[in-house]
């Protein structure tokens, strides 16, 4: 079973990389739209919707993406990125710290829009800026997740958020930080111009920003875990056999990519 999951993960990664590097921009935007609609379908399930209601919510999210894309202007994009920053730096951490158990379906569905809409734009715009930049940011999440998992299994003793995700530990967080700093150093060697698009500062400055994104990555992961606990579900869905749902695979990306894009935008690097 484990080997099957590993092979499935490898196939998914290779297929994603092929799409990342070879799909034309319009096809990439459509692919990311399909993934976002799948994530919206699962989000609606976490909010207690079923059947036709889930489909209508997914279509609503797709319509919101199309509307924002068609009417996107400087002021609108600033509002989008500001909303992402406020949510992931303020609301989501408070939600987790206070262990809010919010049952208001309308509020939860609106929260899904705040999470998924900036995520789609980040997936599309970051690739337009520099395909290696998007790969760097997504790879940062993968490296952090893998390092946290193995460090936590090897040395984990102190629980990070036992009421939300008992398997996560502070030792895992430390392992993620160490590996991400090394990851940034590797990219400074192989593609320094890519990191300059991310942040035109020293290695230490770039490393500090990367560590900040690790914290945002963990927040995104914990936030989805909290939603699943509120809904009484183990996985967000079963669209990916053996790997749960789409949200289970992109939860950290939906936090990290919009925050990175927002920080770059307000620093004048995301243009």
One Martini backbone bead per residue (centre of mass of N, CA, C, O) as a GRO file, in nm:
protein
  271
    1UNK     BB    1   0.058   0.062  -0.022
    2UNK     BB    2   0.298   0.255   0.007
    3UNK     BB    3   0.409   0.214  -0.280
    4UNK     BB    4   0.157   0.314  -0.427
    5UNK     BB    5   0.165   0.601  -0.310
    6UNK     BB    6   0.446   0.674  -0.414
    7UNK     BB    7   0.383   0.637  -0.714
    8UNK     BB    8   0.149   0.834  -0.726
    9UNK     BB    9   0.315   1.080  -0.638
   10UNK     BB   10   0.520   1.073  -0.870
   11UNK     BB   11   0.319   1.108  -1.100
   12UNK     BB   12   0.204   1.379  -1.005
   13UNK     BB   13   0.469   1.538  -1.011
   14UNK     BB   14   0.541   1.494  -1.311
   15UNK     BB   15   0.280   1.612  -1.425
   16UNK     BB   16   0.313   1.890  -1.300
   17UNK     BB   17   0.588   1.966  -1.424
   18UNK     BB   18   0.498   1.946  -1.716
   19UNK     BB   19   0.283   2.167  -1.693
   20UNK     BB   20   0.461   2.398  -1.585
   21UNK     BB   21   0.669   2.399  -1.847
   22UNK     BB   22   0.454   2.337  -2.115
   23UNK     BB   23   0.220   2.500  -2.071
   24UNK     BB   24   0.028   2.727  -2.162
   25UNK     BB   25  -0.112   2.984  -2.000
   26UNK     BB   26  -0.412   2.911  -2.049
   27UNK     BB   27  -0.390   2.611  -1.965
   28UNK     BB   28  -0.288   2.665  -1.679
   29UNK     BB   29  -0.532   2.828  -1.582
   30UNK     BB   30  -0.734   2.599  -1.626
   31UNK     BB   31  -0.603   2.390  -1.444
   32UNK     BB   32  -0.615   2.566  -1.185
   33UNK     BB   33  -0.922   2.592  -1.200
   34UNK     BB   34  -0.989   2.292  -1.164
   35UNK     BB   35  -0.851   2.264  -0.889
   36UNK     BB   36  -1.016   2.486  -0.747
   37UNK     BB   37  -1.293   2.351  -0.790
   38UNK     BB   38  -1.220   2.096  -0.633
   39UNK     BB   39  -1.165   2.249  -0.367
   40UNK     BB   40  -1.450   2.372  -0.345
   41UNK     BB   41  -1.601   2.103  -0.324
   42UNK     BB   42  -1.460   2.027  -0.055
   43UNK     BB   43  -1.532   2.276   0.111
   44UNK     BB   44  -1.837   2.231   0.102
   45UNK     BB   45  -1.822   1.967   0.261
   46UNK     BB   46  -1.700   2.094   0.524
   47UNK     BB   47  -1.976   2.285   0.539
   48UNK     BB   48  -2.227   2.067   0.469
   49UNK     BB   49  -2.250   2.016   0.178
   50UNK     BB   50  -2.453   1.879  -0.099
   51UNK     BB   51  -2.455   1.811  -0.408
   52UNK     BB   52  -2.575   2.077  -0.566
   53UNK     BB   53  -2.449   2.281  -0.367
   54UNK     BB   54  -2.156   2.214  -0.432
   55UNK     BB   55  -2.168   2.286  -0.732
   56UNK     BB   56  -2.255   2.584  -0.695
   57UNK     BB   57  -2.006   2.673  -0.537
   58UNK     BB   58  -1.797   2.607  -0.750
   59UNK     BB   59  -1.920   2.799  -0.963
   60UNK     BB   60  -1.888   3.054  -0.793
   61UNK     BB   61  -1.582   3.048  -0.778
   62UNK     BB   62  -1.539   3.051  -1.083
   63UNK     BB   63  -1.688   3.322  -1.127
   64UNK     BB   64  -1.501   3.493  -0.947
   65UNK     BB   65  -1.248   3.450  -1.107
   66UNK     BB   66  -1.352   3.562  -1.378
   67UNK     BB   67  -1.430   3.845  -1.272
   68UNK     BB   68  -1.151   3.930  -1.164
   69UNK     BB   69  -0.996   3.887  -1.429
   70UNK     BB   70  -1.165   4.085  -1.608
   71UNK     BB   71  -1.144   4.337  -1.370
   72UNK     BB   72  -0.853   4.369  -1.321
   73UNK     BB   73  -0.686   4.590  -1.104
   74UNK     BB   74  -0.489   4.752  -0.898
   75UNK     BB   75  -0.694   4.783  -0.663
   76UNK     BB   76  -0.805   4.493  -0.664
   77UNK     BB   77  -0.533   4.346  -0.615
   78UNK     BB   78  -0.469   4.482  -0.348
   79UNK     BB   79  -0.718   4.369  -0.203
   80UNK     BB   80  -0.652   4.071  -0.238
   81UNK     BB   81  -0.370   4.072  -0.093
   82UNK     BB   82  -0.469   4.196   0.171
   83UNK     BB   83  -0.664   3.969   0.244
   84UNK     BB   84  -0.450   3.748   0.262
   85UNK     BB   85  -0.281   3.875   0.487
   86UNK     BB   86  -0.502   3.903   0.702
   87UNK     BB   87  -0.579   3.608   0.718
   88UNK     BB   88  -0.282   3.468   0.766
   89UNK     BB   89  -0.189   3.681   1.006
   90UNK     BB   90  -0.473   3.691   1.176
   91UNK     BB   91  -0.730   3.507   1.156
   92UNK     BB   92  -0.613   3.217   1.148
   93UNK     BB   93  -0.444   3.226   1.409
   94UNK     BB   94  -0.685   3.295   1.594
   95UNK     BB   95  -0.855   3.051   1.526
   96UNK     BB   96  -0.644   2.847   1.641
   97UNK     BB   97  -0.586   2.959   1.926
   98UNK     BB   98  -0.908   2.967   2.003
   99UNK     BB   99  -1.069   2.732   1.880
  100UNK     BB  100  -1.273   2.785   1.671
  101UNK     BB  101  -1.632   2.690   1.631
  102UNK     BB  102  -1.762   2.737   1.326
  103UNK     BB  103  -2.109   2.706   1.188
  104UNK     BB  104  -2.136   2.924   0.983
  105UNK     BB  105  -2.181   2.869   0.658
  106UNK     BB  106  -2.141   3.144   0.521
  107UNK     BB  107  -1.864   3.208   0.648
  108UNK     BB  108  -1.716   2.955   0.542
  109UNK     BB  109  -1.764   3.010   0.240
  110UNK     BB  110  -1.622   3.285   0.237
  111UNK     BB  111  -1.349   3.177   0.329
  112UNK     BB  112  -1.301   3.007   0.077
  113UNK     BB  113  -1.275   3.251  -0.111
  114UNK     BB  114  -1.027   3.380   0.036
  115UNK     BB  115  -0.844   3.129  -0.024
  116UNK     BB  116  -0.890   3.053  -0.343
  117UNK     BB  117  -0.863   3.310  -0.510
  118UNK     BB  118  -0.562   3.388  -0.450
  119UNK     BB  119  -0.446   3.113  -0.532
  120UNK     BB  120  -0.501   3.126  -0.833
  121UNK     BB  121  -0.347   3.387  -0.890
  122UNK     BB  122  -0.074   3.284  -0.790
  123UNK     BB  123  -0.034   3.048  -0.984
  124UNK     BB  124  -0.046   3.232  -1.241
  125UNK     BB  125   0.141   3.486  -1.184
  126UNK     BB  126   0.402   3.342  -1.102
  127UNK     BB  127   0.444   3.202  -1.374
  128UNK     BB  128   0.456   3.463  -1.541
  129UNK     BB  129   0.707   3.573  -1.404
  130UNK     BB  130   0.833   3.273  -1.300
  131UNK     BB  131   0.863   2.940  -1.306
  132UNK     BB  132   1.090   2.912  -1.087
  133UNK     BB  133   0.947   3.066  -0.865
  134UNK     BB  134   0.715   2.869  -0.825
  135UNK     BB  135   0.895   2.625  -0.770
  136UNK     BB  136   1.034   2.738  -0.520
  137UNK     BB  137   0.777   2.777  -0.343
  138UNK     BB  138   0.671   2.487  -0.359
  139UNK     BB  139   0.935   2.353  -0.263
  140UNK     BB  140   0.936   2.478   0.017
  141UNK     BB  141   0.692   2.319   0.115
  142UNK     BB  142   0.797   2.033   0.063
  143UNK     BB  143   1.048   2.053   0.239
  144UNK     BB  144   0.908   2.126   0.504
  145UNK     BB  145   0.722   1.880   0.524
  146UNK     BB  146   0.938   1.659   0.514
  147UNK     BB  147   1.116   1.757   0.749
  148UNK     BB  148   0.893   1.753   0.964
  149UNK     BB  149   0.827   1.455   0.948
  150UNK     BB  150   1.113   1.331   1.005
  151UNK     BB  151   1.180   1.492   1.263
  152UNK     BB  152   0.930   1.409   1.423
  153UNK     BB  153   0.984   1.101   1.419
  154UNK     BB  154   1.274   1.114   1.546
  155UNK     BB  155   1.232   1.378   1.782
  156UNK     BB  156   0.943   1.398   1.870
  157UNK     BB  157   0.779   1.554   2.182
  158UNK     BB  158   0.658   1.841   2.113
  159UNK     BB  159   0.361   1.968   2.076
  160UNK     BB  160   0.203   2.195   1.873
  161UNK     BB  161  -0.125   2.083   1.808
  162UNK     BB  162  -0.305   1.852   1.966
  163UNK     BB  163  -0.612   1.944   1.892
  164UNK     BB  164  -0.551   1.929   1.570
  165UNK     BB  165  -0.233   1.793   1.531
  166UNK     BB  166  -0.068   1.543   1.693
  167UNK     BB  167   0.188   1.495   1.490
  168UNK     BB  168   0.290   1.772   1.555
  169UNK     BB  169   0.611   1.934   1.608
  170UNK     BB  170   0.873   2.132   1.709
  171UNK     BB  171   1.092   1.957   1.582
  172UNK     BB  172   0.972   1.971   1.299
  173UNK     BB  173   1.001   2.274   1.268
  174UNK     BB  174   1.308   2.285   1.296
  175UNK     BB  175   1.368   2.104   1.052
  176UNK     BB  176   1.232   2.290   0.843
  177UNK     BB  177   1.410   2.538   0.883
  178UNK     BB  178   1.684   2.417   0.815
  179UNK     BB  179   1.611   2.314   0.524
  180UNK     BB  180   1.520   2.590   0.408
  181UNK     BB  181   1.786   2.738   0.436
  182UNK     BB  182   1.936   2.541   0.250
  183UNK     BB  183   1.750   2.579   0.008
  184UNK     BB  184   1.817   2.876  -0.041
  185UNK     BB  185   2.120   2.833  -0.085
  186UNK     BB  186   2.088   2.658  -0.340
  187UNK     BB  187   1.938   2.875  -0.512
  188UNK     BB  188   2.176   3.083  -0.503
  189UNK     BB  189   2.346   2.897  -0.693
  190UNK     BB  190   2.142   2.806  -0.939
  191UNK     BB  191   1.916   3.079  -0.901
  192UNK     BB  192   1.957   3.398  -0.821
  193UNK     BB  193   1.741   3.547  -1.001
  194UNK     BB  194   1.495   3.419  -0.866
  195UNK     BB  195   1.540   3.536  -0.578
  196UNK     BB  196   1.523   3.834  -0.671
  197UNK     BB  197   1.212   3.814  -0.721
  198UNK     BB  198   1.149   3.748  -0.422
  199UNK     BB  199   1.434   3.885  -0.297
  200UNK     BB  200   1.654   4.179  -0.274
  201UNK     BB  201   1.853   4.022  -0.068
  202UNK     BB  202   2.003   3.854   0.143
  203UNK     BB  203   2.032   3.543   0.261
  204UNK     BB  204   1.915   3.613   0.537
  205UNK     BB  205   1.663   3.755   0.433
  206UNK     BB  206   1.557   3.516   0.266
  207UNK     BB  207   1.547   3.317   0.503
  208UNK     BB  208   1.343   3.473   0.677
  209UNK     BB  209   1.117   3.462   0.467
  210UNK     BB  210   1.109   3.154   0.451
  211UNK     BB  211   1.033   3.111   0.749
  212UNK     BB  212   0.770   3.262   0.731
  213UNK     BB  213   0.649   3.060   0.522
  214UNK     BB  214   0.653   2.822   0.709
  215UNK     BB  215   0.445   2.936   0.906
  216UNK     BB  216   0.223   2.960   0.690
  217UNK     BB  217   0.218   2.663   0.614
  218UNK     BB  218   0.129   2.559   0.891
  219UNK     BB  219  -0.130   2.721   0.905
  220UNK     BB  220  -0.267   2.592   0.658
  221UNK     BB  221  -0.262   2.304   0.764
  222UNK     BB  222  -0.413   2.354   1.036
  223UNK     BB  223  -0.667   2.479   0.922
  224UNK     BB  224  -0.767   2.230   0.768
  225UNK     BB  225  -0.766   2.040   1.011
  226UNK     BB  226  -0.979   2.199   1.169
  227UNK     BB  227  -1.207   2.170   0.964
  228UNK     BB  228  -1.216   1.860   0.973
  229UNK     BB  229  -1.285   1.839   1.273
  230UNK     BB  230  -1.551   1.996   1.260
  231UNK     BB  231  -1.663   1.782   1.032
  232UNK     BB  232  -1.558   1.481   1.091
  233UNK     BB  233  -1.286   1.448   0.908
  234UNK     BB  234  -0.999   1.314   0.758
  235UNK     BB  235  -1.073   1.406   0.467
  236UNK     BB  236  -1.165   1.622   0.209
  237UNK     BB  237  -1.130   1.367   0.009
  238UNK     BB  238  -1.112   1.136  -0.310
  239UNK     BB  239  -0.972   1.241  -0.585
  240UNK     BB  240  -0.700   1.109  -0.465
  241UNK     BB  241  -0.582   0.816  -0.465
  242UNK     BB  242  -0.436   0.768  -0.143
  243UNK     BB  243  -0.444   1.120  -0.090
  244UNK     BB  244  -0.712   1.226  -0.089
  245UNK     BB  245  -0.751   1.550  -0.140
  246UNK     BB  246  -0.680   1.850  -0.267
  247UNK     BB  247  -0.654   2.006   0.002
  248UNK     BB  248  -0.444   1.807   0.124
  249UNK     BB  249  -0.220   1.903  -0.100
  250UNK     BB  250  -0.278   2.250  -0.093
  251UNK     BB  251  -0.297   2.396   0.183
  252UNK     BB  252  -0.014   2.540   0.193
  253UNK     BB  253  -0.031   2.681  -0.088
  254UNK     BB  254  -0.285   2.867  -0.015
  255UNK     BB  255  -0.089   3.040   0.173
  256UNK     BB  256   0.196   3.092   0.050
  257UNK     BB  257   0.147   3.210  -0.236
  258UNK     BB  258  -0.023   3.464  -0.162
  259UNK     BB  259   0.180   3.584   0.036
  260UNK     BB  260   0.419   3.607  -0.156
  261UNK     BB  261   0.271   3.780  -0.367
  262UNK     BB  262   0.198   4.013  -0.177
  263UNK     BB  263   0.483   4.093  -0.086
  264UNK     BB  264   0.584   4.149  -0.374
  265UNK     BB  265   0.379   4.360  -0.452
  266UNK     BB  266   0.442   4.569  -0.212
  267UNK     BB  267   0.763   4.562  -0.306
  268UNK     BB  268   0.766   4.563  -0.637
  269UNK     BB  269   0.809   4.242  -0.755
  270UNK     BB  270   0.501   4.168  -0.884
  271UNK     BB  271   0.561   4.302  -1.209
   0.00000   0.00000   0.00000
